[in-house]
């Protein structure tokens, strides 16, 4: 691995790879990352793409995420193998299109289970896509399995994006607030100093909105929020939905489909059974926005604007609801030069580079983990 570490002196080619809880494809960011004095410098983005899952693999991932049928250890093992192969192939193809040779793949994997914060014996999380299979397909070293050490060190295991936001948004005036709208929504506050980092999940985003679209529209998602935009939110539903205990918990906190998955979607549908699909979707959009606004007012100091990244940026109805609900201006992270679609993949490129160089990433203010832990496991090329 000495050659890998040395590559960061000239600028290593690192692919950040992940599939989020929406499981709509494999995000791949091809970056160049150099070592800085005590950390790594902000990644230079060379290319970004979303590689579609093969249909059969997408179906298997969806089955596990939705818990729509029993899944035994054989199916989980085979899925982890095949996801690893898919992540490695996606990284290799993206690098070939960009005309570069990979030094490292930083593969987050596919989260299929994440604790709800109340496990009596302690927190746990599970990401599939074995790093050794990624390495064989990509033809280079791989850093993977980033969440486990954070959980082992007393952390939530999420949101890990906050641990790299200081590098991605290094040039942004602080304090700065960043919101990721993926399957779950999470906030990062970058304070005046690195010690003032705060981060936590605010609740569901795409997991709820896409789940409702599948259930009510027979579609994978509500494109551009078009159907929600035709609906009228029910004013009495959002406060009732906000009574869920997760929204009331103080940070650090994280969540996942164990709390806000298909069973939660079913409960939302049942509580709004007298409404048109458009009205249910419009009400759910208001819930996502209200949960973010409430979290900012309760847990963050005042900030001038909220920078938004993730797939939810493509939903103008959700962005309009956020603008009404949060206590500051709202803008896409593109306004400060960070591609909102690529942000999560860039995060894992940074974490992977730190893993290869032995640089700690954990921060008590972000996930609650003890400081000084290096995240990820390395697979040799």
N, C-alpha and C positions, 0 to 999 in steps of 0.2 A: 504493500500500500504506500510505500515511500514515493513511488512515481506519481501516484494520485495526489498526494499532499503537495508535491513539488509543482504540479500543474497549476495550482492556485496562484503561484507567483507570477506566471505569465497570463493567467486568465483561463480557468478551467471551463470546459463546456459541460454544463449541467442541465439535465432535463428534469423539470418538476412535473410530476405525474400524479393524477388523482382521479377518482370518480366520487362525486359527492353523494349525499343522501337522496338526491333526486334521481341518481343513476341514469342520467340521460346521455352518457357517453364518457369518453376518457379525455380529460383536459391535459394537454401537453404544452409546456412552455420551454422552449430552448433558450438557454441563457448563457452568458459569459460572466463568471464571478471571480473576482480577485480577492486575495487576502488583504485585510486592512491591519492596522496596528494590533488591536486586541479582538477583532471580529472579522467579518467579511464585509466588503463594500456592497453597495446596492447592486443588484443584478442588472446586467444589460440584456434586454430582451431581444433575441435574434428572430424568433418566430413563435407564434402561438396558434394552436389548432385544437379542435374538438374531434377526436376520432370516434366514430360510431361503434358501439358494441355490435359484434355479430348477433343476429336476431336471437338465435338459440341461447347464447350466453346472456343477453339482456333479459330474456324470459326467466332464466334461472336466478339471476340477481333479483329481479322483481319478486319472484316467489319467496325468496328468503326475506327480503325487506318487508313484504306485506304479510309474512307468516300465513300465507293462504293455504299451505299444506304442511304436513309434518316433514321436517328435514333432519335426517340422521347424520351421524359422523361421516359416513362414506360420502354423502352428497356435499357436505361442508368441505371435506378434504379435496374432493375433485374440483369443486368450485374455486377453492383457494389456488390450486394448481393452474386452472385455466385462466383465472383472472391474472395471475402472475405472468403467464405467457402473453396474454392480451396487452398488459401494461408494457412489457418489454418490447413487443412488436410495435406498439404505437409510438414509443419513444424512438426506436430505431428508424421507423419510417419518417417521422417528423424531422429527425436529424439529417437523414439523407436528402429530404426535400430542401432543407436549409443549407446543404452543402458543407456540413461540419461533421467531425468525428466526436462521439461522446466520450467524456472522461468519467462521468458519473450520472446515474439516474437516481433521483430522490423520489421514491414512490410511497405515497401515503397509503395506498390500498383502498379497499371498499369497506366502509364501516357497515357492519351488519347488526351490531348490537352495541349499545352504549347505556351505561347505568343511569338511573333516574335520581341518583343522589341520596337514596334512602336504603341502599343495600345494607342489611344488618351486619354482614361480615366484611364490609368495605367495598369500595368502588371497583369496577372492572369495565373493560371495553374490548371490542374485537373487530379487527380489520383483516379482510381476506385479500390474498394476492401475494403469495410467498416471494420474498426478495431473491431467493436463489433461482427461482424460475424466471423472474424478471431479468436477472443477470445473464442467464443462458441465452435468452432471446435478444437482449439489447447488446450483448457483447462487451460489457464494461462493468465496472464496479457499481454496486447499488446500495443506497441507504434506505432503510424501510422501517416499518413498525415503530413510528415515532411516539405514539400515545402511551405505550406501556410503561416506560420509565417515569413519565410524568405522574401516572396513576400510582405506581409503586412508591414514588417519593411524596405521596400524600396529596397529589393534585387531582383535579377533575378530569384531566386528559383532554380538555377542550375549554375554550377555543384556542387552539395552538397558533392560529393566524396572528394573534396579538404578539407572539414571541418574535415574529419577523417584521412586524409593521414598522418598527423603528428604523429598519434598513430600507424598506420599500418607500416610506414616507419621510425620509430623513430631511428633505428640503422643505417640508410643510411647516408653516408657522404653528407653534404650540401655545396653549393646549389644542389638540386636534382630536376629533371624534370620527371613527370609521365604523361603518355598519356593513356587515356582510349579509346579503339576502340569498342564502342557499336553501337547502332543505330546512335548516334551522336558521334563525337570525341571531347574530352575535355582534356585540359592540366592543370596540377598543377605544380607550382614552389614552392618548400619548400626552403625558404631562410635561412640564418644563424640564424635568430631568428623567432619566431612565428609571429611577427609583419610584416615580409616580405613576407607573403603568397600572391601568385597571382594565379588566376584560371579563366578559361573561356572556352567556347565551341569554337572549331575551324571550325566546319561545319559538313557536313554529313560524315558518314562512312558506317555502315551496311545498313542504311536506303536507301542509293543510290545503293550500290553494290547488296544488296539482292533484291531491287526493280527492278533493271535491270535484274537480274537472273530470277525473276518471269515473267517479261515482255518479255524477249528475248529468254530464254531457257526453260520456263515452269517448272522451278525448284525453290525450296524455297531459295536456295543460290548456289553460285558457289563454290563447295567443294574444299578446299585447293587452291582456285584461279586457278584451272586447266584450265578453258576456257580462263580466262584473260591471263594466262601464254602463251597461244598459239596465242595471238593477238599482234598487233603492235599499240602502242598509237599514236594518231595523234597529232603532235607537235603544230599545230595551235589551237586545240580545248581547251587545258588546260588553256592557258592564257585568252582565250575568256570566259570560264566558271568562271575563277577567278575574272571576272569583277562584279560578283554578289555583291550587296552592303553589304551583311553580312560580307564577307571576309575583307572588308575595315574598318569596324567599330572597334574602340578601346575597350578593356575590361573596365569594366565588361560587358560580353555579354553571352547570351545563346540562344539556338534555339531549334526547334523541327520539327515535321512533318507538322505543319502549314506552315513552310517555305520550308522544304526539304523532303516533303512527295511525294505522287503519282503525284501531279501536276508538281513537280520539275523533277521527273523521266521522265514524259512525255516530258518536255521541253528538257531534255538531249537527249532522243531518237530522237526527231524531229531535233535537231541540228546536229545529226550524222546519218541521215537516209541513207546515201550512204555507210556506213561502215558495215562490218560483225559484228555479235554479239560479237565475240572475241575481235575485235578492239575497240568496244564501251566499253566493260568491262575493257580492258587494259587502255584505256584513262581515265576511271572513277577512276581506282586505282591510276593513276598518279595525278588526281585532289585531291583525299583524301590526298595523301602524300605531294603534293605541298602546300595544304592549311595549313597543320601542319608545314612544313618547313618555310613557309612565316610567320606564326604567331610566331614561335620561334625567328626568326631573327628580327621581328619588335617589339615584346612585351616582350621578356624575355632576361635577361642577359646571357652571355655565361655559359654553363654547360658542364660537361665532357661526360655525356651520358644521353640518354633518355630511361627510363624504361617503357615498354609497357605492358598494361593489357587489359582485355576484350576479346570478341569473335574474334576480328580481329587478335589476336596473332596466330590463327590457319590458317591464310592466308599467306603463305610464299611469295607470289608474292607482297602482300602489304608491308610486312616487308622489302623486297628487295628495293621496291620503296622508302620507308622511309629512308633506309640507304643511298640512293643516294641524297635525298632531304633535310634532316635535317643537321644542322651544328655541329653534334656530333655523337658519337657512339650510336648504338641502341642495346638494350638487353631486353629480357623478364623480367618482374618483378619477375619471378621465380628465377632469378639469385641472388636476395636479399632475397629470402625466402617467397615471397608473391605470392600465387597461382594466376596467371592472370585470371583464370576463376572465382575465388571466391572473387576477390577484392571488387566488388560492394556490394555483400552480407555482407562482413566483414565491409564495411563502414557503412551500416545501423545497423548492430549489435552495433557498437560503438555509433552511434547517438541515438539508442534506449536506450542504457545504460545511456547515458547522460540525455535523457528525463526523465527516471525513477528517476534519482538522482537529477534532477533540475539543471544540469550543462549547462551553455550556450554554443552554438556552432557557432553562426553567426560571420562572419568576413568580413569587408568591402572589403578587397582585393580579396576575393574569389567570392562573389556574388554581392557585393555592398550594402548588408544589414547593418543596424545599428548594432553595436556590443552588446553583452550581452543578446541575445534572446535565450531561450530554444526552440528547435524545436521538434515538434511532439505533439500528443494528446494521453492520456492514457485511455485504456479501462480496467476496473477491470476484474480479473479472474472470 
